[in-house]
Amino acid sequence: MHTSEGSDDMPAHIKSTIIGTSLNIPVTNGSFNLGTWQGIYLCEHRNHGGRRKLVITVTGE
């Protein structure tokens, strides 16, 4: 059983694998180009998550 970092360690790995760990967001005229019902959510899958870093890379013209 994979619990070396706590009882929520393995479930957190599975959830992040299903949801994903990266996102591409189209930007048009300086604004996110999202659909009407689309949103961006940052999820923590651990019961007591630690500090996180958000890395943003902008590529384009």
C-alpha positions as CSV (number, residue, x, y, z in Angstrom):
1,M,0.0,0.0,0.0
2,H,1.3,3.4,-0.9
3,T,0.9,5.5,2.2
4,S,4.5,6.8,3.0
5,E,3.3,10.4,2.8
6,G,-0.1,9.9,4.5
7,S,-3.3,8.0,4.0
8,D,-4.4,10.4,1.3
9,D,-1.2,10.1,-0.8
10,M,-2.3,7.4,-3.3
11,P,-5.9,8.8,-3.8
12,A,-4.3,12.2,-4.5
13,H,-2.0,10.7,-7.2
14,I,-5.0,8.9,-8.8
15,K,-7.1,12.0,-8.8
16,S,-4.3,14.2,-10.3
17,T,-3.8,11.6,-13.0
18,I,-7.5,11.6,-14.0
19,I,-7.9,15.4,-13.9
20,G,-4.5,16.3,-15.3
21,T,-1.7,18.6,-14.1
22,S,-1.4,21.1,-17.0
23,L,-3.7,23.3,-19.0
24,N,-3.6,25.2,-22.3
25,I,-5.8,28.3,-22.4
26,P,-6.3,30.3,-25.6
27,V,-6.0,34.1,-25.2
28,T,-7.7,36.5,-27.6
29,N,-7.2,40.2,-27.4
30,G,-5.7,39.9,-23.9
31,S,-8.6,37.9,-22.4
32,F,-9.1,34.2,-21.8
33,N,-11.0,32.7,-24.7
34,L,-13.3,30.3,-22.8
35,G,-16.7,29.1,-23.6
36,T,-19.8,30.2,-21.7
37,W,-19.8,27.3,-19.3
38,Q,-16.0,26.9,-19.0
39,G,-14.0,27.8,-16.0
40,I,-10.5,27.3,-14.5
41,Y,-10.2,25.5,-11.2
42,L,-7.2,24.7,-9.0
43,C,-7.8,21.5,-7.0
44,E,-6.0,20.3,-4.0
45,H,-6.4,16.5,-3.6
46,R,-4.6,16.1,-0.2
47,N,-6.4,16.5,3.1
48,H,-3.7,19.0,4.2
49,G,-1.9,20.2,1.1
50,G,1.3,22.1,1.3
51,R,2.6,25.1,-0.6
52,R,2.2,25.0,-4.4
53,K,3.8,26.9,-7.3
54,L,1.9,28.0,-10.3
55,V,4.0,28.2,-13.4
56,I,2.7,30.2,-16.4
57,T,4.4,30.1,-19.8
58,V,3.1,32.5,-22.5
59,T,3.8,31.6,-26.1
60,G,2.6,33.5,-29.1
61,E,2.9,36.5,-31.3
